[in-house]
Amino acid sequence: MVTGSTELPGPVGAGVYNVYTGGPAGSIVPTAAQLGLEPPRFCAACGRRMIVQVRPDGWWAKCSRHGTVDSKDLELR
């Protein structure tokens, strides 16, 4: 979880992998993700598929290696 930090947490921060496709960082981001309609599905640090739960007020995503991140902590609702 993010508390008082300006850096994004490992699962959705800058990394080697695209958080929406699981491909290399810098690859094309799907249109729905560009519009903010799609939560991240892959960990940016390791490329593993994350467990994602979408709620009416946001989402949370959990990487088995790098922990959990919640959209309310990122203010991405």
N, C-alpha and C positions, 0 to 999 in steps of 0.2 A: 504494500500500500504506500501511497505517496503522502508524506507529511512535511510541509514547509520546504519542499525542494522544487527547483525549476527544471530538473532533469526528469525525463520520462522513465518509468521503471523498465527493467530489462525485457519483460515480455512484449512491450509495445514501443520501446525506445529505439534509437538508432542502432541498427545491427546489420548482420550479414544477410538476413532474409527479409523478404517482403511479408508484412503481417497479414495481408489479405490473400495472397496467392501461394505463399511458401516458396516462391522462386527467389532468385538472387535479388538483393536490395537494388533499387533503381529500376526494376521492371515495371511494366505498365500496371497502374492501379485501376481496378474495375470502376466503372462509372458510379455505381451505387455507393462504393466506398468514398469516392471523391465528393459525393453529395452528403456524406455523413450518415447514410442509411444502413451501413453494414459495419458490424463490429469486427475487430481483428480476429482472425481464425488461427494464425500461426505465430509462434514465438519468434521475435526478431533476433534473439540471441542464439537460439539453437535450431530453429526451423521446425520444431515439433508441433504437431497439431494440438491446439489448446482445447480445454473444456470451456464452452461458452454458454452462458445463460443470458437470454434477452428478456428484459422486464419492460413494463410499460413506461417506466421512468429512466431507463438506461440499460446497461449490461455489465457483466463481470466476465473475466476470462482468467483461466488458471493454467499455467504451464507446470508440468510435473517436476521440472528442474529449477524454475526461476520464480515461482510463486504466483500470487493473485494480484490482479489489477482491476479496479472498478471505475466505470465511467464517471461516477460522482466525484471520485478523487481527482480525475483529470479535467473536470468541468466540461465534458463533451456531451452533455445531454441535449 
